[in-house]
Amino acid sequence: MNKLAATKNLDEIITKVEGARLRISEHHIVKIIGVSKYSTADDVKTLYEAGQRAFGENKVQDLKEKSETLDDLPIEWHFIGTLQKNKINNLIDLNPTLVHSLDSLDLALELNKKLEAKNKKLSALLQINSAYEETKSGVLPENAVEIYKQIIELCPNIILKGVMSIGAHVEDEKVIRDSFKTTKKIYDELVPFGAKYCSMGMSSDFELAIASGSNMIRVGSSLFKE
Ligand SMILES: *Cc1c(COP(=O)(O)O)cnc(C)c1O
């Protein structure tokens, strides 16, 4: 990917994010996570030079390789993929800024146990399957608040910072919007319990997600395209 494409892609996304967030409020700040899972460390570097600072990966091994290759850059690394229990220790050792994909109480308990053993803490979001899609991970909306509170109570080494959702995988805009609204409503309930991030919106639907209250978007294909 060349520098020109990186700058153009980033500018286009920032312009759209600005438009969408200002329609809510000038105080509504949206953080952009560049999802580099289909891209090389070189591409990440090019986007870093264009001004992007936060990147996300969905495989522990890829996160390890890219973050180690780019160790000299002050990049904020996020983990956004399904976390297998046998990869927990590897992920902890990479000190990610935020894990978006804590998708069950069971996984939280296991993660907490391994964090305790290493005497470390880790920031995470609870993933909610707000579209009720069988192919997606996450807790069901009706259980989310209760599970969030249980994690706070039972997992002192996990610093819960909010929620994450993937929008409904359909064409109908109303269905996608409803899935985002479901997550936003849960987020609002969790703000008194310390929730700060409502991570939702990808390349195809981030403007809709921001209109529904997202304050953190995860864009891959639209940022890394040639
Ligand atoms: C791949 C991925 C994204 C980015 O998707 P694009 O459509 O390429 O923007 C965002 N979130 C998660 C969890 C992903 O796996």
Ligand as a Chemical Component Dictionary entry (heavy atoms), coordinates in Angstrom:
data_LIG
# 
_chem_comp.id                   LIG 
_chem_comp.type                 NON-POLYMER 
_chem_comp.pdbx_formal_charge   0 
_chem_comp.three_letter_code    LIG 
# 
loop_
_chem_comp_atom.comp_id 
_chem_comp_atom.atom_id 
_chem_comp_atom.alt_atom_id 
_chem_comp_atom.type_symbol 
_chem_comp_atom.charge 
_chem_comp_atom.model_Cartn_x 
_chem_comp_atom.model_Cartn_y 
_chem_comp_atom.model_Cartn_z 
_chem_comp_atom.pdbx_ordinal 
LIG C1 C1 C 0 -12.438 -7.751 10.398 1  
LIG C2 C2 C 0 -13.089 -7.084 11.536 2  
LIG C3 C3 C 0 -13.398 -5.720 11.480 3  
LIG C4 C4 C 0 -13.131 -4.852 10.273 4  
LIG O1 O1 O 0 -13.952 -5.205 9.197  5  
LIG P1 P1 P 0 -13.975 -4.353 7.830  6  
LIG O2 O2 O 0 -15.303 -4.669 7.251  7  
LIG O3 O3 O 0 -12.832 -4.825 7.009  8  
LIG O4 O4 O 0 -13.871 -2.914 8.202  9  
LIG C5 C5 C 0 -13.994 -5.154 12.611 10 
LIG N1 N1 N 0 -14.274 -5.889 13.722 11 
LIG C6 C6 C 0 -13.992 -7.205 13.802 12 
LIG C7 C7 C 0 -14.337 -7.937 15.047 13 
LIG C8 C8 C 0 -13.400 -7.839 12.713 14 
LIG O5 O5 O 0 -13.129 -9.167 12.799 15 
# 
loop_
_chem_comp_bond.comp_id 
_chem_comp_bond.atom_id_1 
_chem_comp_bond.atom_id_2 
_chem_comp_bond.value_order 
_chem_comp_bond.pdbx_ordinal 
LIG C1 C2 SING 1  
LIG C2 C3 SING 2  
LIG C2 C8 DOUB 3  
LIG C3 C4 SING 4  
LIG C3 C5 DOUB 5  
LIG C4 O1 SING 6  
LIG O1 P1 SING 7  
LIG P1 O2 DOUB 8  
LIG P1 O3 SING 9  
LIG P1 O4 SING 10 
LIG C5 N1 SING 11 
LIG N1 C6 DOUB 12 
LIG C6 C7 SING 13 
LIG C6 C8 SING 14 
LIG C8 O5 SING 15 
# 
